[in-house]
């Protein structure tokens, strides 16, 4: 990299010329406890599952109420943000929605 922007409130700009002392910049000068701001986003919710359109967007199989041919198969089905990595839950929901599509097509 030619430049590195560090994730903190007053980030240093580390130039290529600083490469020989980058460890000192990181450990001694800038990355002190309480100074690093780390964040991540897993956007979720918006098309929650439920029994009818009065309190939800989809049914338990991801079918949009009133539009049974339209499915939602991602983290939009969550009622709110999870406090864990959602990967496995999303995969499980997508598998369930796919199972419902398969069953509907076989009927």
N, C-alpha and C positions, 0 to 999 in steps of 0.2 A: 504494500500500500504506500501511496505517496503521502497521505494524511490519514490520521486516525482521530476521530472525535470520540472522546470518552463520555460515558453516560453519567454525568453528575451535575450538580447545580451550577458549578463554575468550571466547566470542562476545560482541560488543557487541549491545545491543538498540537498534536505530536507530529512533527515534520520528519521526513525521511532522514534529514541530517541528525535527528535525535536518536536514531536507531541504536546507537551504541550505549545509550543511557536510558532506554525505554523502561527497563525493569525498575530503575530508581524512580523514574517519573511515576510509574504506576503504583509501586508499593510504598514509597516513602512520601511522595509529594501530594498525591491526589486521591488514591483509593483508601480513604480512612473510614473506619466504622461510622455509620450514620450519614455519610456524604454521598453514597452511591444510590441512585434512584433506578431501580430495575422494575420493568413492567412487562406484561404480556396481555394479550387480549384473546379471548375465545368468545366471540359474539354468539349469543344464544337467545332463544325465546322469540316470540312474535306470532307463532302459529301453534299455540298450545293445543294439546289433545283434550277432548272432553266428550260428553254425551250429545250435546246439541250446540247450535250456533249461538245460543244466548250467553254461553260462558267459554266458548272455545272456537278455534278455527277449523280443527280437524277432528276426526274420530280416532279411536285407538289404533287404527291401521294406517293413519296418515292421510286418509281421504278428506279432502276439503268439503265441509258441509255445503250442500247445494250443488257441488261440482264433483260427483263421485269419480270421474275420470281423471281428476287432478290430484296428485299425491305430493306430499312433503316428506322428504326422507333425510333430513339433516338436523342440526342442533336447533333449528327454529321450533321444533316440536317440544323443546324443554319449556316448562312454565317459567323458569328464571335461570340465572347464571349458576352453574355448579361451582363448588370450591375445589374441585379436583380437575385433572386433565380429562376432557370429555371424549377422548378418542374412542375408547372401547364402548362407551354408551352410545355414541353416534353410530358406530358400526353395528351394534345390536339393533338399534332402531331402524337403520337402513335395511338390515336383513329381514326384520319383521315386516316392513313395508313391502319389500320384494316378495316375501312369502304371500302377503295378501294379494298382490298383483297376480302372482302365479295362480292362486286359488280362484280369483275372479275370472281369469282367462280360461280356466279349466271348466268352469260352471256353465 
